[in-house]
Amino acid sequence: MAEHKSNDPLHGKTLEHIVIALEDYYGWGLLGKKVKINCFIKDPSVKSSLKFLRKTPWARKQVEDLYIEMLKETSS
C-alpha cells in the first residue's frame, strides 16, 4: 500500500522542534526582531517560548510562518 506524503511543511513537526530550529538558525536576538514577543526578547528559553506559544494562537502562527520561510531560504 502506498504511503501518503503530506505537502504541509509543518506536518510531523512539534512546536518544540520548530522553536529550536528557528533559534539555531536565527539566534534569539534576530528571532526576537522577526517575531516581537517577550519570550524571544527578555530572558529567552525554549521552555518559556513553548508555554507562551501554546496559549497564544496569533504568536504561534507567526512562528510557524517564519519556520516555513526559513525552510524556503535553506532549500534555495
TORKE-741861 format. One line per 4 residues: number of its first residue (from 1); their letters; for each residue x, y, z of N, C-alpha, C. Coordinates in Angstrom, 1 decimal, decimal comma. Example, Ala and Ser with C-alpha at 12.3 -4.5 7.8 and 13.67 -1.06 7.14 Angstrom:
! residues 2
1) as) 13,2/-5,7/7,8/12,3/-4,5/7,8/13,2/-3,3/7,8  12,8/-2,2/7,1/13,7/-1,1/7,1/12,9/0,0/7,9 $
END
This chain:
! residues 76
1) maeh) 0,8/-1,2/0,0/0,0/0,0/0,0/0,9/1,2/0,0  0,6/2,2/-0,8/1,4/3,4/-0,9/1,1/4,3/0,3  2,2/4,9/0,7/2,1/5,8/1,9/1,8/7,2/1,4  0,9/7,9/2,1/0,5/9,3/1,7/1,5/10,2/2,3 $
5) ksnd) 2,1/11,1/1,4/3,0/12,1/1,8/2,4/13,5/1,8  2,5/14,1/2,9/1,9/15,5/3,1/2,7/16,5/2,5  2,1/17,5/1,9/2,9/18,7/1,3/3,0/19,8/2,4  2,4/19,6/3,5/2,4/20,6/4,6/3,8/20,5/5,3 $
9) plhg) 4,6/21,6/5,2/5,9/21,6/5,8/5,9/21,5/7,3  4,8/21,7/7,9/4,6/21,6/9,4/4,2/20,2/9,8  3,8/19,4/8,9/3,4/18,0/9,2/4,4/17,2/9,9  4,1/16,7/11,1/5,0/15,9/11,8/6,0/16,7/12,6 $
13) ktle) 6,0/18,0/12,6/6,9/18,8/13,4/6,3/19,3/14,6  6,9/19,1/15,7/6,4/19,6/17,0/6,7/21,1/17,1  6,0/21,8/18,0/6,3/23,2/18,3/7,7/23,3/18,8  8,1/22,4/19,7/9,5/22,4/20,2/10,5/22,3/19,1 $
17) hivi) 10,3/21,4/18,2/11,2/21,3/17,0/11,3/22,6/16,3  10,2/23,2/16,0/10,2/24,5/15,3/10,9/25,6/16,0  10,7/25,7/17,3/11,3/26,8/18,1/12,8/26,6/18,1  13,3/25,3/18,3/14,7/25,0/18,4/15,3/25,3/17,0 $
21) aled) 14,7/24,9/15,9/15,2/25,1/14,6/15,4/26,6/14,3  14,4/27,4/14,7/14,4/28,8/14,5/15,5/29,5/15,3  15,7/29,0/16,6/16,7/29,6/17,4/18,1/29,2/16,9  18,3/28,0/16,4/19,5/27,6/15,8/19,9/28,4/14,6 $
25) yygw) 18,9/28,7/13,8/19,1/29,4/12,5/19,3/30,9/12,7  18,4/31,5/13,5/18,4/33,0/13,6/19,1/33,4/14,9  19,1/32,6/16,0/19,6/33,1/17,3/18,4/33,9/17,9  18,5/34,0/19,3/17,4/34,6/20,0/17,2/36,1/19,6 $
29) gllg) 18,4/36,8/19,4/18,3/38,2/19,1/17,6/38,5/17,8  17,9/37,9/16,8/17,2/38,1/15,5/15,8/37,5/15,5  15,7/36,4/16,2/14,3/35,8/16,3/13,4/36,8/17,0  13,9/37,5/18,0/13,1/38,5/18,7/12,7/39,7/17,9 $
33) kkvk) 13,5/40,0/16,9/13,2/41,1/16,0/12,2/40,7/14,9  12,3/39,4/14,5/11,4/38,9/13,5/10,0/38,7/14,0  9,9/38,1/15,2/8,7/37,9/15,9/8,7/38,6/17,2  8,1/39,7/17,3/8,2/40,6/18,5/7,3/40,1/19,7 $
37) incf) 7,9/39,1/20,4/7,2/38,6/21,6/8,3/38,5/22,7  7,9/38,9/23,9/8,8/39,0/25,0/9,6/37,7/25,3  8,9/36,5/25,0/9,6/35,3/25,4/10,8/35,0/24,4  10,9/35,8/23,4/12,1/35,7/22,5/13,1/36,8/22,8 $
41) ikdp) 12,7/37,9/23,5/13,5/39,1/23,7/14,1/39,1/25,1  13,2/38,9/26,2/13,7/39,0/27,6/13,9/37,6/28,2  15,1/37,3/28,5/15,5/36,0/29,1/14,9/34,9/28,3  15,2/34,7/27,0/14,6/33,7/26,2/15,0/32,3/26,6 $
45) svks) 14,1/31,4/26,4/14,3/30,0/26,6/13,3/29,2/25,8  13,6/28,0/25,4/12,7/27,1/24,7/11,5/26,9/25,6  11,7/26,6/26,8/10,6/26,3/27,8/9,6/27,4/27,9  10,1/28,7/28,1/9,2/29,8/28,2/8,5/30,1/26,9 $
49) slkf) 9,2/29,9/25,8/8,6/30,2/24,5/7,5/29,2/24,2  7,7/27,9/24,5/6,6/26,9/24,3/5,4/27,2/25,1  5,6/27,6/26,4/4,5/27,9/27,3/3,6/29,0/26,7  4,3/30,1/26,2/3,6/31,2/25,7/2,9/30,9/24,4 $
53) lrkt) 3,6/30,2/23,5/3,1/29,9/22,1/1,9/29,0/22,2  1,9/28,1/23,1/0,8/27,1/23,2/-0,5/27,8/23,7  -0,4/29,0/24,3/-1,5/29,7/24,8/-1,9/30,8/23,9  -1,1/31,2/22,9/-1,3/32,4/22,1/-1,3/32,0/20,6 $
57) pwar) -2,5/31,8/20,0/-2,6/31,4/18,6/-1,9/32,3/17,6  -2,1/33,6/17,8/-1,5/34,6/16,8/0,0/34,5/16,8  0,6/34,4/18,0/2,1/34,3/18,1/2,5/33,0/17,5  1,8/31,9/17,8/2,2/30,6/17,2/2,2/30,6/15,7 $
61) kqve) 1,1/31,3/15,1/1,0/31,4/13,7/2,2/32,1/13,1  2,6/33,2/13,7/3,8/34,0/13,3/5,1/33,1/13,3  5,2/32,3/14,3/6,4/31,4/14,5/6,4/30,4/13,4  5,2/29,8/13,2/5,1/28,7/12,1/5,3/29,3/10,7 $
65) dlyi) 4,8/30,5/10,5/5,1/31,2/9,2/6,6/31,5/9,0  7,2/31,9/10,1/8,7/32,2/10,0/9,4/30,9/9,7  9,0/29,8/10,3/9,6/28,5/10,1/9,5/28,1/8,6  8,3/28,2/8,1/8,1/27,9/6,6/9,0/28,8/5,8 $
69) emlk) 9,1/30,1/6,1/10,0/31,0/5,4/11,5/30,5/5,5  11,9/30,1/6,7/13,2/29,6/6,9/13,5/28,4/6,1  12,5/27,5/6,0/12,7/26,3/5,2/12,9/26,6/3,7  12,2/27,6/3,2/12,3/28,1/1,8/13,7/28,7/1,6 $
73) etss) 14,2/29,5/2,6/15,5/30,1/2,4/16,6/29,0/2,4  16,5/28,0/3,2/17,5/27,0/3,3/17,5/26,0/2,2  16,4/25,9/1,5/16,3/24,9/0,4/16,7/25,5/-0,9  16,9/26,8/-0,9/17,3/27,5/-2,2/18,7/27,3/-2,5 $
END
